Amino acid sequence: MTSVKPSLELSIRAARANDLSDIMAVLEAAKGIMRSSGNTEQWTGGYPSEEVILQDIERGHGQVVVADGRIAGYFAFIPSPEPTYAKIYDGAWLDDSLPYHVVHRIASYPEIHGVFRAIMDWCFERDGNIRIDTHRDNHIMQHNILKYGFRYCGIIYLASGDERLAYQKMNG
């Protein structure tokens, strides 16, 4: 993996099936970031798998972040409803009546800076009501979420029963 300068222009495009190996490499790098920062419980057991990513792509939800002509990040941008967001505990959504989009599976190489901001800017150009969740041990993601202006709303539970901290931001 060659080093990429952090001042590169980032662009976002729809992910394609032939991007899969590059996307999986980005996801592995993101897992390394998680593990080195003490987040040992998130994205385990082969998740997110190639099948999950291909499903994102087939549904038109998978997006890649491109820096210097190569894939440097990945995320899924999914329209509501998100079944695991139907019930929120120890809090409430900022609004629970309007449609929203969910951002899942954010990943990037550690040496590429500005990926989270680029992703969120792109998402908010498409929808002013965004929800996101993360693992309690993912302090890097929590920092980025709050820094971007999301509000902590409560706890949701994945289909597996795993807890996640849930956030929402509404523009306009």
N, C-alpha and C positions, 0 to 999 in steps of 0.2 A: 504494500500500500504506500503509494507516494504521498508526500505531504502536499497539502493544498493551502495556499495563502488565505488567511481569514478575511481578507478584504475583497474577495471575489464577489461578483454579482451573482445572486441566487435567482433562479427562475423555477417555476413549478409547471408541470404538465401531467396529463393523465398517464398513469402507469400502464405498461403493456406487458403481455405475457412473456415476451422475450427479455424483459427487464428483471425477471425473477431472480436469477443468480446474483445480480448486483444488489437487489433489494435484500436478499437473504444475508449478504455480506454486511450491509448497513445494520440490519437487525442484530447480527452477532456482535458488531462493534458497540451497539447501544447496550446490549446485555453486559458487555465488559465494563462499560461506564457504570451501569447499575451495581454490579458486583463490587467494583473498586470503591464505590461510595457507601457500601454497607447495605444495599438493597439486594438481599439474597433470595427473596421469596417471589418476586415479580418475574413474569416471563420465564417460567420453568417448565419442565416436561415437554420440551419441543415447541412451546408456544412462543410467538406466533409461527405456525407451520406454513409450509409452501401452499397447502390447501387453503388455509385462511387467507393468505395473500392473493392467491388466484381467484378466490371468491370475491374479495374486494375489487379486483380488476374486472372480473366478469360483470359485476353489478355497477361498474362505473364509479366506484368509491375510492379506489386506490390512486394515490398521487405520488409523484416523485419530485424531490428537490434536486435541481441540477446546478452544479458549480463547475465552471471550466470544462463544460462539455461532458461531465460524467455524473452519475447518480451519487449524491452525497447525503440524501435523506429520503424518508418515506413517511406517509401518514394516510389514514383513511378518513374521508369526509362523508358522513352518513346522515341522510335526512331522518327526522323523527318519524315515528316514535321509536325510542330505544327501550326495549322491554325491561331491562334492568333498572331503568330510571322511573318506572311507574310508581315505585314506593321509595321514599327517601326518609331516613331516620335521623333523629336528633337535629332537625332543621327543616327547611322548606326551600323549594326552588324560588328564584326571584319572580318568575311567572310560570304558571303551570297550565296556561290555556293556549298559548300561541305555538305554532310550529317552530321547530328549532333544528339545528344540525349538531351532530356529535363529532368530535375529533378523537379518533382512536389510533393506537399503534404508532405514535410519533417516535421516530428514530433518526439518528444522524451520526456521522463520524465525529469523534471528540475534537478534532482539530478544525472543524468547520464551525465558525461562529455566526450567530444571527439566524440560525435555522428556525428556531421556535418563533421568533418575531416574523420571519418571512411567511411561515405557515399561517400564523394567526392573521396577519395582514391580508393574505390571500383569502382565507375563510371569511373574514368579516366583509370583504368586498362582495361576497356572495350571499351572506345572511348575517343580519345584525343580532341574532339570538343564537349563541353557541353554548353548548354544555361540554364538559370534559371531566374525566375522573382519573385518579392515579392511586397507586399503592401508598400506604401510610409511610413506608420506608423510602419512598422515592422523593427525597428532599430536593434534589435538583429540579425535578419537574414541578414540585409544589412551588418552589421559588419562582420559576419561570411563569407559571400560571398566575400567581398573585402579582408579580411584577407587571404583567400585561394588563392587569385590571380586573381579572375575574374575582368573583366573590365566592367564598366558601359557603356551601349551602347545606351540607350534611353528609350522611353516609348512605351509600347504596351497596347492594350485594349482587355480585355476578351470579350467573346461573350455577356456577360451581359452589356458591356459598361464600366465596372470598369477598372480604370487605374492601371497599374503595372510598376514598374521599372524593366528594363530588363538588363541582364548581359550575358557575354560570356567569356569562357576561352578556349584557344586552346593550346595543348601541341604538340611539334614536329613541 
